[in-house]
Structure formats: C-alpha cells, structure tokens
Amino acid sequence: MLLGAFQSYWSEREVRASLASQPIQDVERSSLAPGDRRPPYNIVTLAVVEYHHLGVAGELRLVLFNDRLMNV
C-alpha cells in the first residue's frame, strides 16, 4: 500500500484504471535508445493536477519503473 488505494508494483494500466475519472498528464517517459546493450529500463512519471486526498487538494505524481509503480 502506498497512498490511498495505490498498490506497489501496479502496472501503468492499473494506475490509469484507478484514476479513470481524473485527467492524467504524462510528465516523463524515458528509456534506453534502441540497440543499447545495457539492461532495459523504462521510467514513466504521471501527474494528476487536482487530486484530492483526506480533504486536501494538490498535485499527485506517480513514478513507474519498468511498468511497476514505485513512488506516489
């Protein structure tokens, strides 16, 4: 459990489904260039500008590494 109902290791699809009623912005999408010999990685940062939690509004940022939620 990370924040509210968010679970560690959720995929991007699961994160987007849980926020279906909220507008989600892509902040960052980065990965290795094609042909790079290092182990693959994919970092995705998503943001919800007007997220409400426990009566407080603010920006919620979610960071996924290799399609697994690791930070909220």
CHARMM internal coordinates of N, CA and C (Angstrom, degrees):
IC EDIT
DIST 1 N 1 CA 1.4356
DIST 1 CA 1 C 1.5262
ANGL 1 N 1 CA 1 C 108.64
DIST 1 C 2 N 1.3362
ANGL 1 CA 1 C 2 N 116.80
DIHE 1 N 1 CA 1 C 2 N 129.52
DIST 2 N 2 CA 1.4597
ANGL 1 C 2 N 2 CA 120.18
DIHE 1 CA 1 C 2 N 2 CA -179.79
DIST 2 CA 2 C 1.5278
ANGL 2 N 2 CA 2 C 111.13
DIHE 1 C 2 N 2 CA 2 C -106.82
DIST 2 C 3 N 1.3249
ANGL 2 CA 2 C 3 N 116.96
DIHE 2 N 2 CA 2 C 3 N -64.04
DIST 3 N 3 CA 1.4633
ANGL 2 C 3 N 3 CA 122.21
DIHE 2 CA 2 C 3 N 3 CA -179.98
DIST 3 CA 3 C 1.5167
ANGL 3 N 3 CA 3 C 106.76
DIHE 2 C 3 N 3 CA 3 C -147.54
DIST 3 C 4 N 1.3114
ANGL 3 CA 3 C 4 N 117.38
DIHE 3 N 3 CA 3 C 4 N 127.08
DIST 4 N 4 CA 1.4495
ANGL 3 C 4 N 4 CA 119.01
DIHE 3 CA 3 C 4 N 4 CA -178.67
DIST 4 CA 4 C 1.5146
ANGL 4 N 4 CA 4 C 110.08
DIHE 3 C 4 N 4 CA 4 C 59.27
DIST 4 C 5 N 1.3319
ANGL 4 CA 4 C 5 N 116.30
DIHE 4 N 4 CA 4 C 5 N -123.29
DIST 5 N 5 CA 1.4672
ANGL 4 C 5 N 5 CA 121.12
DIHE 4 CA 4 C 5 N 5 CA -178.24
DIST 5 CA 5 C 1.5228
ANGL 5 N 5 CA 5 C 113.06
DIHE 4 C 5 N 5 CA 5 C -94.55
DIST 5 C 6 N 1.3248
ANGL 5 CA 5 C 6 N 119.05
DIHE 5 N 5 CA 5 C 6 N -1.13
DIST 6 N 6 CA 1.4661
ANGL 5 C 6 N 6 CA 121.56
DIHE 5 CA 5 C 6 N 6 CA -176.85
DIST 6 CA 6 C 1.5285
ANGL 6 N 6 CA 6 C 110.78
DIHE 5 C 6 N 6 CA 6 C -69.55
DIST 6 C 7 N 1.3256
ANGL 6 CA 6 C 7 N 114.91
DIHE 6 N 6 CA 6 C 7 N 130.76
DIST 7 N 7 CA 1.4607
ANGL 6 C 7 N 7 CA 121.09
DIHE 6 CA 6 C 7 N 7 CA -179.43
DIST 7 CA 7 C 1.5215
ANGL 7 N 7 CA 7 C 110.34
DIHE 6 C 7 N 7 CA 7 C -109.60
DIST 7 C 8 N 1.3039
ANGL 7 CA 7 C 8 N 116.50
DIHE 7 N 7 CA 7 C 8 N 138.31
DIST 8 N 8 CA 1.4482
ANGL 7 C 8 N 8 CA 121.48
DIHE 7 CA 7 C 8 N 8 CA 174.12
DIST 8 CA 8 C 1.5232
ANGL 8 N 8 CA 8 C 109.05
DIHE 7 C 8 N 8 CA 8 C -57.81
DIST 8 C 9 N 1.3139
ANGL 8 CA 8 C 9 N 116.19
DIHE 8 N 8 CA 8 C 9 N 141.87
DIST 9 N 9 CA 1.4633
ANGL 8 C 9 N 9 CA 124.29
DIHE 8 CA 8 C 9 N 9 CA 177.80
DIST 9 CA 9 C 1.5258
ANGL 9 N 9 CA 9 C 113.96
DIHE 8 C 9 N 9 CA 9 C 76.83
DIST 9 C 10 N 1.3424
ANGL 9 CA 9 C 10 N 119.33
DIHE 9 N 9 CA 9 C 10 N 8.74
DIST 10 N 10 CA 1.4616
ANGL 9 C 10 N 10 CA 120.06
DIHE 9 CA 9 C 10 N 10 CA 171.85
DIST 10 CA 10 C 1.5203
ANGL 10 N 10 CA 10 C 108.69
DIHE 9 C 10 N 10 CA 10 C -61.33
DIST 10 C 11 N 1.3189
ANGL 10 CA 10 C 11 N 117.06
DIHE 10 N 10 CA 10 C 11 N 148.70
DIST 11 N 11 CA 1.4613
ANGL 10 C 11 N 11 CA 121.82
DIHE 10 CA 10 C 11 N 11 CA 174.60
DIST 11 CA 11 C 1.5269
ANGL 11 N 11 CA 11 C 109.43
DIHE 10 C 11 N 11 CA 11 C -81.10
DIST 11 C 12 N 1.3255
ANGL 11 CA 11 C 12 N 116.92
DIHE 11 N 11 CA 11 C 12 N 168.26
DIST 12 N 12 CA 1.4640
ANGL 11 C 12 N 12 CA 119.95
DIHE 11 CA 11 C 12 N 12 CA 177.83
DIST 12 CA 12 C 1.5252
ANGL 12 N 12 CA 12 C 110.14
DIHE 11 C 12 N 12 CA 12 C -61.19
DIST 12 C 13 N 1.3058
ANGL 12 CA 12 C 13 N 117.47
DIHE 12 N 12 CA 12 C 13 N -37.37
DIST 13 N 13 CA 1.4657
ANGL 12 C 13 N 13 CA 120.78
DIHE 12 CA 12 C 13 N 13 CA 178.80
DIST 13 CA 13 C 1.5280
ANGL 13 N 13 CA 13 C 111.05
DIHE 12 C 13 N 13 CA 13 C -61.46
DIST 13 C 14 N 1.3378
ANGL 13 CA 13 C 14 N 117.28
DIHE 13 N 13 CA 13 C 14 N -42.37
DIST 14 N 14 CA 1.4650
ANGL 13 C 14 N 14 CA 121.07
DIHE 13 CA 13 C 14 N 14 CA 178.99
DIST 14 CA 14 C 1.5284
ANGL 14 N 14 CA 14 C 111.24
DIHE 13 C 14 N 14 CA 14 C -66.72
DIST 14 C 15 N 1.3254
ANGL 14 CA 14 C 15 N 116.98
DIHE 14 N 14 CA 14 C 15 N -39.02
DIST 15 N 15 CA 1.4654
ANGL 14 C 15 N 15 CA 121.12
DIHE 14 CA 14 C 15 N 15 CA 178.17
DIST 15 CA 15 C 1.5276
ANGL 15 N 15 CA 15 C 109.73
DIHE 14 C 15 N 15 CA 15 C -63.30
DIST 15 C 16 N 1.3403
ANGL 15 CA 15 C 16 N 116.43
DIHE 15 N 15 CA 15 C 16 N -48.70
DIST 16 N 16 CA 1.4705
ANGL 15 C 16 N 16 CA 120.34
DIHE 15 CA 15 C 16 N 16 CA -179.49
DIST 16 CA 16 C 1.5300
ANGL 16 N 16 CA 16 C 111.31
DIHE 15 C 16 N 16 CA 16 C -63.08
DIST 16 C 17 N 1.3276
ANGL 16 CA 16 C 17 N 117.91
DIHE 16 N 16 CA 16 C 17 N -37.27
DIST 17 N 17 CA 1.4659
ANGL 16 C 17 N 17 CA 121.27
DIHE 16 CA 16 C 17 N 17 CA 178.51
DIST 17 CA 17 C 1.5231
ANGL 17 N 17 CA 17 C 111.14
DIHE 16 C 17 N 17 CA 17 C -65.13
DIST 17 C 18 N 1.3270
ANGL 17 CA 17 C 18 N 117.19
DIHE 17 N 17 CA 17 C 18 N -37.39
DIST 18 N 18 CA 1.4688
ANGL 17 C 18 N 18 CA 120.30
DIHE 17 CA 17 C 18 N 18 CA -179.73
DIST 18 CA 18 C 1.5249
ANGL 18 N 18 CA 18 C 112.01
DIHE 17 C 18 N 18 CA 18 C -72.08
DIST 18 C 19 N 1.3319
ANGL 18 CA 18 C 19 N 116.66
DIHE 18 N 18 CA 18 C 19 N -19.76
DIST 19 N 19 CA 1.4627
ANGL 18 C 19 N 19 CA 122.01
DIHE 18 CA 18 C 19 N 19 CA 179.80
DIST 19 CA 19 C 1.5259
ANGL 19 N 19 CA 19 C 111.28
DIHE 18 C 19 N 19 CA 19 C -111.55
DIST 19 C 20 N 1.3210
ANGL 19 CA 19 C 20 N 117.35
DIHE 19 N 19 CA 19 C 20 N 27.07
DIST 20 N 20 CA 1.4650
ANGL 19 C 20 N 20 CA 122.32
DIHE 19 CA 19 C 20 N 20 CA -172.67
DIST 20 CA 20 C 1.5267
ANGL 20 N 20 CA 20 C 113.44
DIHE 19 C 20 N 20 CA 20 C -54.64
DIST 20 C 21 N 1.3101
ANGL 20 CA 20 C 21 N 117.72
DIHE 20 N 20 CA 20 C 21 N -33.40
DIST 21 N 21 CA 1.4661
ANGL 20 C 21 N 21 CA 120.24
DIHE 20 CA 20 C 21 N 21 CA -178.07
DIST 21 CA 21 C 1.5291
ANGL 21 N 21 CA 21 C 113.00
DIHE 20 C 21 N 21 CA 21 C -87.28
DIST 21 C 22 N 1.3276
ANGL 21 CA 21 C 22 N 117.98
DIHE 21 N 21 CA 21 C 22 N -3.08
DIST 22 N 22 CA 1.4666
ANGL 21 C 22 N 22 CA 122.64
DIHE 21 CA 21 C 22 N 22 CA -176.97
DIST 22 CA 22 C 1.5307
ANGL 22 N 22 CA 22 C 110.50
DIHE 21 C 22 N 22 CA 22 C -105.70
DIST 22 C 23 N 1.3321
ANGL 22 CA 22 C 23 N 117.66
DIHE 22 N 22 CA 22 C 23 N 143.63
DIST 23 N 23 CA 1.4685
ANGL 22 C 23 N 23 CA 119.18
DIHE 22 CA 22 C 23 N 23 CA 172.91
DIST 23 CA 23 C 1.5362
ANGL 23 N 23 CA 23 C 110.23
DIHE 22 C 23 N 23 CA 23 C -74.23
DIST 23 C 24 N 1.3247
ANGL 23 CA 23 C 24 N 116.25
DIHE 23 N 23 CA 23 C 24 N 124.96
DIST 24 N 24 CA 1.4691
ANGL 23 C 24 N 24 CA 121.99
DIHE 23 CA 23 C 24 N 24 CA -176.47
DIST 24 CA 24 C 1.5231
ANGL 24 N 24 CA 24 C 108.80
DIHE 23 C 24 N 24 CA 24 C -111.23
DIST 24 C 25 N 1.3233
ANGL 24 CA 24 C 25 N 116.04
DIHE 24 N 24 CA 24 C 25 N 132.13
DIST 25 N 25 CA 1.4634
ANGL 24 C 25 N 25 CA 121.36
DIHE 24 CA 24 C 25 N 25 CA 178.05
DIST 25 CA 25 C 1.5288
ANGL 25 N 25 CA 25 C 109.40
DIHE 24 C 25 N 25 CA 25 C -109.35
DIST 25 C 26 N 1.3274
ANGL 25 CA 25 C 26 N 116.31
DIHE 25 N 25 CA 25 C 26 N 140.61
DIST 26 N 26 CA 1.4622
ANGL 25 C 26 N 26 CA 121.08
DIHE 25 CA 25 C 26 N 26 CA 170.63
DIST 26 CA 26 C 1.5212
ANGL 26 N 26 CA 26 C 107.79
DIHE 25 C 26 N 26 CA 26 C -82.70
DIST 26 C 27 N 1.3210
ANGL 26 CA 26 C 27 N 117.07
DIHE 26 N 26 CA 26 C 27 N 121.59
DIST 27 N 27 CA 1.4611
ANGL 26 C 27 N 27 CA 122.10
DIHE 26 CA 26 C 27 N 27 CA 178.65
DIST 27 CA 27 C 1.5190
ANGL 27 N 27 CA 27 C 110.25
DIHE 26 C 27 N 27 CA 27 C -95.99
DIST 27 C 28 N 1.3278
ANGL 27 CA 27 C 28 N 116.54
DIHE 27 N 27 CA 27 C 28 N -42.04
DIST 28 N 28 CA 1.4693
ANGL 27 C 28 N 28 CA 120.83
DIHE 27 CA 27 C 28 N 28 CA -177.50
DIST 28 CA 28 C 1.5212
ANGL 28 N 28 CA 28 C 109.36
DIHE 27 C 28 N 28 CA 28 C -148.81
DIST 28 C 29 N 1.3114
ANGL 28 CA 28 C 29 N 114.90
DIHE 28 N 28 CA 28 C 29 N 141.72
DIST 29 N 29 CA 1.4638
ANGL 28 C 29 N 29 CA 122.90
DIHE 28 CA 28 C 29 N 29 CA 170.07
DIST 29 CA 29 C 1.5203
ANGL 29 N 29 CA 29 C 105.81
DIHE 28 C 29 N 29 CA 29 C -141.26
DIST 29 C 30 N 1.3088
ANGL 29 CA 29 C 30 N 117.06
DIHE 29 N 29 CA 29 C 30 N 112.50
DIST 30 N 30 CA 1.4594
ANGL 29 C 30 N 30 CA 119.26
DIHE 29 CA 29 C 30 N 30 CA -179.15
DIST 30 CA 30 C 1.5175
ANGL 30 N 30 CA 30 C 110.24
DIHE 29 C 30 N 30 CA 30 C -136.86
DIST 30 C 31 N 1.3089
ANGL 30 CA 30 C 31 N 114.64
DIHE 30 N 30 CA 30 C 31 N 148.00
DIST 31 N 31 CA 1.4589
ANGL 30 C 31 N 31 CA 121.32
DIHE 30 CA 30 C 31 N 31 CA 177.72
DIST 31 CA 31 C 1.5224
ANGL 31 N 31 CA 31 C 107.92
DIHE 30 C 31 N 31 CA 31 C -159.33
DIST 31 C 32 N 1.3013
ANGL 31 CA 31 C 32 N 115.33
DIHE 31 N 31 CA 31 C 32 N 175.12
DIST 32 N 32 CA 1.4655
ANGL 31 C 32 N 32 CA 119.74
DIHE 31 CA 31 C 32 N 32 CA 178.52
DIST 32 CA 32 C 1.5236
ANGL 32 N 32 CA 32 C 109.84
DIHE 31 C 32 N 32 CA 32 C -72.75
DIST 32 C 33 N 1.3028
ANGL 32 CA 32 C 33 N 115.58
DIHE 32 N 32 CA 32 C 33 N 154.11
DIST 33 N 33 CA 1.4654
ANGL 32 C 33 N 33 CA 120.80
DIHE 32 CA 32 C 33 N 33 CA 176.98
DIST 33 CA 33 C 1.5303
ANGL 33 N 33 CA 33 C 109.72
DIHE 32 C 33 N 33 CA 33 C -69.46
DIST 33 C 34 N 1.3214
ANGL 33 CA 33 C 34 N 117.07
DIHE 33 N 33 CA 33 C 34 N 150.41
DIST 34 N 34 CA 1.4684
ANGL 33 C 34 N 34 CA 119.51
DIHE 33 CA 33 C 34 N 34 CA 176.62
DIST 34 CA 34 C 1.5312
ANGL 34 N 34 CA 34 C 110.17
DIHE 33 C 34 N 34 CA 34 C -56.49
DIST 34 C 35 N 1.3160
ANGL 34 CA 34 C 35 N 115.95
DIHE 34 N 34 CA 34 C 35 N 137.49
DIST 35 N 35 CA 1.4524
ANGL 34 C 35 N 35 CA 120.83
DIHE 34 CA 34 C 35 N 35 CA 179.78
DIST 35 CA 35 C 1.5194
ANGL 35 N 35 CA 35 C 114.33
DIHE 34 C 35 N 35 CA 35 C 89.07
DIST 35 C 36 N 1.3328
ANGL 35 CA 35 C 36 N 118.53
DIHE 35 N 35 CA 35 C 36 N -9.45
DIST 36 N 36 CA 1.4631
ANGL 35 C 36 N 36 CA 121.54
DIHE 35 CA 35 C 36 N 36 CA 177.85
DIST 36 CA 36 C 1.5272
ANGL 36 N 36 CA 36 C 108.25
DIHE 35 C 36 N 36 CA 36 C -65.23
DIST 36 C 37 N 1.3237
ANGL 36 CA 36 C 37 N 117.49
DIHE 36 N 36 CA 36 C 37 N 135.02
DIST 37 N 37 CA 1.4641
ANGL 36 C 37 N 37 CA 121.70
DIHE 36 CA 36 C 37 N 37 CA -173.64
DIST 37 CA 37 C 1.5208
ANGL 37 N 37 CA 37 C 113.60
DIHE 36 C 37 N 37 CA 37 C -86.95
DIST 37 C 38 N 1.3182
ANGL 37 CA 37 C 38 N 118.12
DIHE 37 N 37 CA 37 C 38 N -7.85
DIST 38 N 38 CA 1.4667
ANGL 37 C 38 N 38 CA 120.04
DIHE 37 CA 37 C 38 N 38 CA 179.27
DIST 38 CA 38 C 1.5238
ANGL 38 N 38 CA 38 C 110.33
DIHE 37 C 38 N 38 CA 38 C -71.24
DIST 38 C 39 N 1.3340
ANGL 38 CA 38 C 39 N 117.76
DIHE 38 N 38 CA 38 C 39 N 161.28
DIST 39 N 39 CA 1.4662
ANGL 38 C 39 N 39 CA 119.72
DIHE 38 CA 38 C 39 N 39 CA 177.39
DIST 39 CA 39 C 1.5372
ANGL 39 N 39 CA 39 C 109.74
DIHE 38 C 39 N 39 CA 39 C -58.40
DIST 39 C 40 N 1.3207
ANGL 39 CA 39 C 40 N 117.04
DIHE 39 N 39 CA 39 C 40 N 138.35
DIST 40 N 40 CA 1.4595
ANGL 39 C 40 N 40 CA 119.68
DIHE 39 CA 39 C 40 N 40 CA -175.61
DIST 40 CA 40 C 1.5282
ANGL 40 N 40 CA 40 C 112.39
DIHE 39 C 40 N 40 CA 40 C -66.11
DIST 40 C 41 N 1.3231
ANGL 40 CA 40 C 41 N 115.20
DIHE 40 N 40 CA 40 C 41 N 147.55
DIST 41 N 41 CA 1.4570
ANGL 40 C 41 N 41 CA 120.85
DIHE 40 CA 40 C 41 N 41 CA 171.51
DIST 41 CA 41 C 1.5179
ANGL 41 N 41 CA 41 C 108.09
DIHE 40 C 41 N 41 CA 41 C -146.07
DIST 41 C 42 N 1.3055
ANGL 41 CA 41 C 42 N 114.73
DIHE 41 N 41 CA 41 C 42 N 154.82
DIST 42 N 42 CA 1.4539
ANGL 41 C 42 N 42 CA 121.82
DIHE 41 CA 41 C 42 N 42 CA 178.34
DIST 42 CA 42 C 1.5224
ANGL 42 N 42 CA 42 C 107.12
DIHE 41 C 42 N 42 CA 42 C -143.18
DIST 42 C 43 N 1.3225
ANGL 42 CA 42 C 43 N 117.00
DIHE 42 N 42 CA 42 C 43 N 119.67
DIST 43 N 43 CA 1.4607
ANGL 42 C 43 N 43 CA 121.55
DIHE 42 CA 42 C 43 N 43 CA 178.42
DIST 43 CA 43 C 1.5177
ANGL 43 N 43 CA 43 C 108.46
DIHE 42 C 43 N 43 CA 43 C -112.04
DIST 43 C 44 N 1.3265
ANGL 43 CA 43 C 44 N 116.00
DIHE 43 N 43 CA 43 C 44 N 128.37
DIST 44 N 44 CA 1.4606
ANGL 43 C 44 N 44 CA 122.40
DIHE 43 CA 43 C 44 N 44 CA 178.35
DIST 44 CA 44 C 1.5230
ANGL 44 N 44 CA 44 C 107.65
DIHE 43 C 44 N 44 CA 44 C -127.72
DIST 44 C 45 N 1.3340
ANGL 44 CA 44 C 45 N 116.56
DIHE 44 N 44 CA 44 C 45 N 129.24
DIST 45 N 45 CA 1.4500
ANGL 44 C 45 N 45 CA 121.88
DIHE 44 CA 44 C 45 N 45 CA 174.53
DIST 45 CA 45 C 1.5189
ANGL 45 N 45 CA 45 C 107.58
DIHE 44 C 45 N 45 CA 45 C -118.08
DIST 45 C 46 N 1.3319
ANGL 45 CA 45 C 46 N 115.58
DIHE 45 N 45 CA 45 C 46 N 125.39
DIST 46 N 46 CA 1.4605
ANGL 45 C 46 N 46 CA 122.45
DIHE 45 CA 45 C 46 N 46 CA 179.14
DIST 46 CA 46 C 1.5223
ANGL 46 N 46 CA 46 C 108.57
DIHE 45 C 46 N 46 CA 46 C -114.79
DIST 46 C 47 N 1.3272
ANGL 46 CA 46 C 47 N 115.94
DIHE 46 N 46 CA 46 C 47 N 155.02
DIST 47 N 47 CA 1.4727
ANGL 46 C 47 N 47 CA 120.22
DIHE 46 CA 46 C 47 N 47 CA 178.83
DIST 47 CA 47 C 1.5143
ANGL 47 N 47 CA 47 C 110.20
DIHE 46 C 47 N 47 CA 47 C -138.04
DIST 47 C 48 N 1.3238
ANGL 47 CA 47 C 48 N 114.97
DIHE 47 N 47 CA 47 C 48 N 142.00
DIST 48 N 48 CA 1.4626
ANGL 47 C 48 N 48 CA 123.13
DIHE 47 CA 47 C 48 N 48 CA 169.68
DIST 48 CA 48 C 1.5268
ANGL 48 N 48 CA 48 C 104.87
DIHE 47 C 48 N 48 CA 48 C -118.03
DIST 48 C 49 N 1.3382
ANGL 48 CA 48 C 49 N 116.39
DIHE 48 N 48 CA 48 C 49 N 114.16
DIST 49 N 49 CA 1.4615
ANGL 48 C 49 N 49 CA 120.56
DIHE 48 CA 48 C 49 N 49 CA -171.56
DIST 49 CA 49 C 1.5264
ANGL 49 N 49 CA 49 C 112.36
DIHE 48 C 49 N 49 CA 49 C -68.07
DIST 49 C 50 N 1.3082
ANGL 49 CA 49 C 50 N 119.09
DIHE 49 N 49 CA 49 C 50 N -46.17
DIST 50 N 50 CA 1.4682
ANGL 49 C 50 N 50 CA 122.18
DIHE 49 CA 49 C 50 N 50 CA -177.57
DIST 50 CA 50 C 1.5212
ANGL 50 N 50 CA 50 C 110.54
DIHE 49 C 50 N 50 CA 50 C -110.71
DIST 50 C 51 N 1.3163
ANGL 50 CA 50 C 51 N 117.50
DIHE 50 N 50 CA 50 C 51 N 67.82
DIST 51 N 51 CA 1.4576
ANGL 50 C 51 N 51 CA 121.48
DIHE 50 CA 50 C 51 N 51 CA 179.25
DIST 51 CA 51 C 1.5280
ANGL 51 N 51 CA 51 C 108.38
DIHE 50 C 51 N 51 CA 51 C -91.20
DIST 51 C 52 N 1.3121
ANGL 51 CA 51 C 52 N 116.94
DIHE 51 N 51 CA 51 C 52 N 136.48
DIST 52 N 52 CA 1.4679
ANGL 51 C 52 N 52 CA 122.16
DIHE 51 CA 51 C 52 N 52 CA 179.64
DIST 52 CA 52 C 1.5271
ANGL 52 N 52 CA 52 C 109.53
DIHE 51 C 52 N 52 CA 52 C -112.80
DIST 52 C 53 N 1.3344
ANGL 52 CA 52 C 53 N 115.72
DIHE 52 N 52 CA 52 C 53 N 129.10
DIST 53 N 53 CA 1.4620
ANGL 52 C 53 N 53 CA 121.59
DIHE 52 CA 52 C 53 N 53 CA 177.96
DIST 53 CA 53 C 1.5176
ANGL 53 N 53 CA 53 C 108.37
DIHE 52 C 53 N 53 CA 53 C -145.27
DIST 53 C 54 N 1.3066
ANGL 53 CA 53 C 54 N 116.52
DIHE 53 N 53 CA 53 C 54 N 125.83
DIST 54 N 54 CA 1.4658
ANGL 53 C 54 N 54 CA 123.06
DIHE 53 CA 53 C 54 N 54 CA -179.95
DIST 54 CA 54 C 1.5328
ANGL 54 N 54 CA 54 C 111.99
DIHE 53 C 54 N 54 CA 54 C 53.55
DIST 54 C 55 N 1.3355
ANGL 54 CA 54 C 55 N 115.87
DIHE 54 N 54 CA 54 C 55 N 38.01
DIST 55 N 55 CA 1.4533
ANGL 54 C 55 N 55 CA 120.68
DIHE 54 CA 54 C 55 N 55 CA 176.95
DIST 55 CA 55 C 1.5165
ANGL 55 N 55 CA 55 C 115.14
DIHE 54 C 55 N 55 CA 55 C 79.85
DIST 55 C 56 N 1.3251
ANGL 55 CA 55 C 56 N 117.66
DIHE 55 N 55 CA 55 C 56 N 7.32
DIST 56 N 56 CA 1.4619
ANGL 55 C 56 N 56 CA 121.53
DIHE 55 CA 55 C 56 N 56 CA -179.47
DIST 56 CA 56 C 1.5269
ANGL 56 N 56 CA 56 C 108.42
DIHE 55 C 56 N 56 CA 56 C -117.35
DIST 56 C 57 N 1.3411
ANGL 56 CA 56 C 57 N 116.19
DIHE 56 N 56 CA 56 C 57 N 133.61
DIST 57 N 57 CA 1.4602
ANGL 56 C 57 N 57 CA 121.38
DIHE 56 CA 56 C 57 N 57 CA 178.35
DIST 57 CA 57 C 1.5235
ANGL 57 N 57 CA 57 C 109.58
DIHE 56 C 57 N 57 CA 57 C -101.12
DIST 57 C 58 N 1.3092
ANGL 57 CA 57 C 58 N 115.85
DIHE 57 N 57 CA 57 C 58 N 145.22
DIST 58 N 58 CA 1.4557
ANGL 57 C 58 N 58 CA 120.18
DIHE 57 CA 57 C 58 N 58 CA 177.33
DIST 58 CA 58 C 1.5101
ANGL 58 N 58 CA 58 C 110.25
DIHE 57 C 58 N 58 CA 58 C -179.60
DIST 58 C 59 N 1.3329
ANGL 58 CA 58 C 59 N 115.88
DIHE 58 N 58 CA 58 C 59 N -179.15
DIST 59 N 59 CA 1.4586
ANGL 58 C 59 N 59 CA 120.66
DIHE 58 CA 58 C 59 N 59 CA 178.67
DIST 59 CA 59 C 1.5218
ANGL 59 N 59 CA 59 C 109.78
DIHE 58 C 59 N 59 CA 59 C -84.62
DIST 59 C 60 N 1.3154
ANGL 59 CA 59 C 60 N 114.70
DIHE 59 N 59 CA 59 C 60 N 130.83
DIST 60 N 60 CA 1.4600
ANGL 59 C 60 N 60 CA 121.14
DIHE 59 CA 59 C 60 N 60 CA 177.12
DIST 60 CA 60 C 1.5191
ANGL 60 N 60 CA 60 C 108.05
DIHE 59 C 60 N 60 CA 60 C -106.57
DIST 60 C 61 N 1.3210
ANGL 60 CA 60 C 61 N 116.72
DIHE 60 N 60 CA 60 C 61 N 126.55
DIST 61 N 61 CA 1.4737
ANGL 60 C 61 N 61 CA 121.20
DIHE 60 CA 60 C 61 N 61 CA 176.99
DIST 61 CA 61 C 1.5155
ANGL 61 N 61 CA 61 C 108.28
DIHE 60 C 61 N 61 CA 61 C -114.93
DIST 61 C 62 N 1.3260
ANGL 61 CA 61 C 62 N 114.63
DIHE 61 N 61 CA 61 C 62 N 135.15
DIST 62 N 62 CA 1.4552
ANGL 61 C 62 N 62 CA 121.68
DIHE 61 CA 61 C 62 N 62 CA 179.59
DIST 62 CA 62 C 1.5219
ANGL 62 N 62 CA 62 C 108.34
DIHE 61 C 62 N 62 CA 62 C -123.11
DIST 62 C 63 N 1.3254
ANGL 62 CA 62 C 63 N 117.74
DIHE 62 N 62 CA 62 C 63 N 129.75
DIST 63 N 63 CA 1.4616
ANGL 62 C 63 N 63 CA 122.00
DIHE 62 CA 62 C 63 N 63 CA -177.88
DIST 63 CA 63 C 1.5269
ANGL 63 N 63 CA 63 C 108.13
DIHE 62 C 63 N 63 CA 63 C -116.14
DIST 63 C 64 N 1.3326
ANGL 63 CA 63 C 64 N 114.53
DIHE 63 N 63 CA 63 C 64 N 127.52
DIST 64 N 64 CA 1.4609
ANGL 63 C 64 N 64 CA 121.32
DIHE 63 CA 63 C 64 N 64 CA 177.76
DIST 64 CA 64 C 1.5194
ANGL 64 N 64 CA 64 C 109.33
DIHE 63 C 64 N 64 CA 64 C -115.95
DIST 64 C 65 N 1.3126
ANGL 64 CA 64 C 65 N 116.07
DIHE 64 N 64 CA 64 C 65 N 137.70
DIST 65 N 65 CA 1.4583
ANGL 64 C 65 N 65 CA 122.28
DIHE 64 CA 64 C 65 N 65 CA 176.33
DIST 65 CA 65 C 1.5200
ANGL 65 N 65 CA 65 C 107.11
DIHE 64 C 65 N 65 CA 65 C -119.83
DIST 65 C 66 N 1.3367
ANGL 65 CA 65 C 66 N 116.47
DIHE 65 N 65 CA 65 C 66 N 122.34
DIST 66 N 66 CA 1.4735
ANGL 65 C 66 N 66 CA 122.17
DIHE 65 CA 65 C 66 N 66 CA -177.27
DIST 66 CA 66 C 1.5283
ANGL 66 N 66 CA 66 C 111.18
DIHE 65 C 66 N 66 CA 66 C 49.94
DIST 66 C 67 N 1.3252
ANGL 66 CA 66 C 67 N 115.37
DIHE 66 N 66 CA 66 C 67 N 47.66
DIST 67 N 67 CA 1.4707
ANGL 66 C 67 N 67 CA 124.61
DIHE 66 CA 66 C 67 N 67 CA 176.78
DIST 67 CA 67 C 1.5232
ANGL 67 N 67 CA 67 C 113.48
DIHE 66 C 67 N 67 CA 67 C 62.02
DIST 67 C 68 N 1.3253
ANGL 67 CA 67 C 68 N 116.57
DIHE 67 N 67 CA 67 C 68 N 31.62
DIST 68 N 68 CA 1.4660
ANGL 67 C 68 N 68 CA 121.13
DIHE 67 CA 67 C 68 N 68 CA 175.13
DIST 68 CA 68 C 1.5223
ANGL 68 N 68 CA 68 C 108.67
DIHE 67 C 68 N 68 CA 68 C -132.32
DIST 68 C 69 N 1.3386
ANGL 68 CA 68 C 69 N 115.68
DIHE 68 N 68 CA 68 C 69 N 127.66
DIST 69 N 69 CA 1.4650
ANGL 68 C 69 N 69 CA 120.59
DIHE 68 CA 68 C 69 N 69 CA 180.00
DIST 69 CA 69 C 1.5140
ANGL 69 N 69 CA 69 C 109.50
DIHE 68 C 69 N 69 CA 69 C -65.77
DIST 69 C 70 N 1.3473
ANGL 69 CA 69 C 70 N 115.76
DIHE 69 N 69 CA 69 C 70 N 125.00
DIST 70 N 70 CA 1.4632
ANGL 69 C 70 N 70 CA 118.54
DIHE 69 CA 69 C 70 N 70 CA -178.51
DIST 70 CA 70 C 1.5186
ANGL 70 N 70 CA 70 C 113.17
DIHE 69 C 70 N 70 CA 70 C -123.47
DIST 70 C 71 N 1.3492
ANGL 70 CA 70 C 71 N 118.05
DIHE 70 N 70 CA 70 C 71 N -16.32
DIST 71 N 71 CA 1.4558
ANGL 70 C 71 N 71 CA 119.36
DIHE 70 CA 70 C 71 N 71 CA -176.73
DIST 71 CA 71 C 1.5178
ANGL 71 N 71 CA 71 C 109.80
DIHE 70 C 71 N 71 CA 71 C -151.34
DIST 71 C 72 N 1.3358
ANGL 71 CA 71 C 72 N 117.29
DIHE 71 N 71 CA 71 C 72 N 135.03
DIST 72 N 72 CA 1.4605
ANGL 71 C 72 N 72 CA 123.19
DIHE 71 CA 71 C 72 N 72 CA 175.54
DIST 72 CA 72 C 1.5130
ANGL 72 N 72 CA 72 C 107.41
DIHE 71 C 72 N 72 CA 72 C -128.27
END
COOR INIT
IC SEED 1 N 1 CA 1 C
IC BUILD
